[in-house]
Amino acid sequence: MDRVGYEEAQKVSYFQIDGKREMSPAALLASLQEVAVAHADSLGYTLEYLAERQWGWSVVNWHLQMRRLPHHGETIQIQTWCDKCLRFQAERSFYILDAEGNRLLEGASRWIFMDFNRRRPTNIPKDMVESYCERQEPAIADEKFFMPKEAEGELLSAREFTVTRRDTDTNGHANNVKYREWVMDDVPDEIYDGMTLKDVRMVYRKECMRGDTVQVKTYVKDTENGKEVQTFLFEGDKVMAEAATLWQ
């Protein structure tokens, strides 16, 4: 790829790592989100610009393919670009590279452009499409953002909690990184500590607000590629989000 929409070097800090001294999955997602915001800022579409117009972006899908997770103290290069815009949807790609230029991650994401006055999607303004959409090849070819429609495997755990102030962002709902934290909390220790995370898929179906009660159900199944942990987050009988993580 000759060029990217935006790239930024980051050093992996202590607060971003887990017990294996690797960047935690939630911290990784937070860094990707931060670089996406920085890309928007560089084009003039700052948080202040969007807030004045009551506009914003809500992520609906993530798919991350990990070759390895960054280590504590390592300097990584995060690259991002928008490869597709269609009406109120945009797709954003990511690469993470190490200091030698080796690729650590390919990432794909799908975002919805929102009118927060009406709490509904709205068409992306033409000038924004022209600024964002570079029509480059996506990081993951032919991405369909597939997710299992129903839980498969053995039920490992079920719990519930209440969403608090610390979970919400500038859009007033729980930030997508918080969903990742909730999901990873219920991955069994023998999988999290004894295996390597290779693939993450998430879909967000319903926003979650402060004071909402969330139920989490986690399942695990054996596949030919490793163990897949599936997590479903509910509010009442409605599925708010689903996640599938593959471990080898």
N, C-alpha and C positions, 0 to 999 in steps of 0.2 A: 504494500500500500504506500503510495507516494506521499500522502499527507493525511492528517487527521483533523477533525474539527477543533480539538483541544487536547492538550497533554500537560501533565503536571508530575513533578517528582515529589515523592513523599518518603519520609523515613519512618519505619515501623516503630512506634513508641511502646513503652512498657504497658500503658493502660489499654493497649489494643490487643495484647497477647493473652493466651490461655496457659494452662499448666504445662503444655508441651513447648512453650515459648514460640508458638506460631500465632499468626494473626487469627483471631477468632472469626468465625463466619459472620457474626453480627458486625464486628469492626470492619471486616472486608466490605460488606454491603454498605456500611456507613461511608466508607472512603469513596466507593463508586458513586454514591448519591452526592457526596460533596463535590466531586469533580464534575458531575452533571450540572450542579448549581453554578459552579465556577464558569463552565462553558456558557451558560445562559447569561451570567453577569458580563462576560467578555463581549457578548453581542448587544449589550444594553438592556436585556430583559431581566433586570434585577428583581429581588423580592419586593422592593419598594414600588417598582414600576408595575408589577403584577398586582400588588395589594391595592394600589390606587384604583385599579380597574376591576377589582374583585375577580381576578383570574388566577388560575393556578394549575399545576400539573399533579395528577394522581397516578402513581404507578399501578398497573394491574397485573403485570407478569414479569418474572425474572427467570432466566436460565443461565446458570454459571457452570462452566466446565473447568475444573481445576487440574492442572498438571502437578502443581504443588502449592502449598500455602506459604506466603512470605514469612520470614523469621524476624525475631526481635533484632532491631538495629540495622536491618537491611534497608537499603534505599531502592525503591521501586519506581517505575515510570508507569503512570496510568494514562491511557489514551481513550478518548471517547469521540463518537461522531453519530450524527443522526442519518440513518440510511433509508428512512421511508417516512413520508407524511401523507395521510389520507383523511380528509375531512377533520374529525376531532381526535384522530389517533396519530401517534408518532412512535417509531421504533428507534431505539438507541443502542449502539454497540459499544463494547469495551474490550480493550486488551490490557493486561498487566505484564510488564517486562521486568526482568532483573537487571542488574548493573551491566551485565554482558550482552544484554539484548535478547536473552532467551525468554520465550513466552511462558508465563506462569498460568494465565487464565484467558479464556474467551468468554465473553458475556453478551447476552441479548436481553433487552427489556422492552416492554410496551407501555406507553403512557397515554392517558386521556387528558385532554385540555378541558378545564372546567370553568363554568360560570358559577361562582360561589354565591352570588345573589339568588340564583334560581336553583342551586344545588343540582346542576345537571350539566352534561357535556355540551360544548359549543364548538363551532368550527374554528380551527386555528387561523388567525389572521394571515392574510396573504404575505405581508412583509416578514412575518415570523417564519413562514414556510420557506421563503426565499433565503432567509438568513441561516436557518438551521439545516435544511435538507440538502446534503451534498451529493446524494445519490451514489455513494460509494458502496462497495460490496459489504454485506453484513459480516460480523465476526463469526456467526454461526449460520452456515448456509441453510436455506429452506426451513428456517425455524417456524414451527407450528405451535409452540408453547403448549404441547400436549400435557394433560394431567389426568390421573385416574379419576373416574367419575364416582367410584365407590371405594370404601376402604377394603383393603385386601390384607390377608395375613393375620397374625395373632395380636389381640388387643393387649398392649403393654401397660397403659396407664390412662386414667381419666381424672381430671381435676377442674376446678373453676377458680376464678379470681375476678377482682373488680379493677377496671381501668382507672388509673389515677392521673393527676396533672402531669407528672413527669413523663408519661407515655405519649402526650399529644404534641403536635407541631404547629406551625404557623397557619395551617389549614383548619385547625380545630379538631382534627381526628388523630387517632393513633398513627404514628409514623410507621412506614413499612419496615424499618429496621427493628422496631419493637416486636413485630410479629416474628421476625427471625430469632430474636432473643427468646421469646416464648416457646418457639418450636424447638430450639436447641436445648432448652432446659430439660426436656423430657426424652432426649436421646439417651439410651442406657449407657452407663459408664464403660461397660466392656466394649461397646461399639465406639463411643467417642474417644476413649483413651487408647484402645487397642487396634483401631483401624484408621484408614486415611479417607478423608472426605474427597470425593471425586466429582460429584455432580449435585447441583441444587436447582430445584424447580419450585416456583411459588406462583400462586394465582390469588388475587385479592378480589372478592366478590361483593363485599359490603363494608362500608366504612364503620369504624368503631370509635365511639366517643367516650369522653370522661364520664365515669359513673356506670358504664355498661358492664354487665356481668358476662364474662367469656368462659365457655367450657372448652377444654382441650382434650382430644382423644388421640392417642398415639398407637400406631400399629407397626409391626416389622414382618418382613417376609424375605426369604432367600431367593435370589435370582442367579442366573448364570454369570452375572458380572459382579456379584457381591451381595451385601445386605441392603435392602431398601427400607428406610423408615418413612412412614406416611403419617402426617399429622393433619388433623381437621380441627378448625376453630369455629365454634358455634356461638351465636347469640340466640337463646331459645332454640327453636327448631331450624333456624336459618344458618347456612354455612357462610361464614364471613371470609374465610381464607383456607387454602390447602397448601401443604408443602410436601415434597418428596425429596429425600436426600439419599444418595448412593454412597456406600462405604465399602472399601476394599482392604 
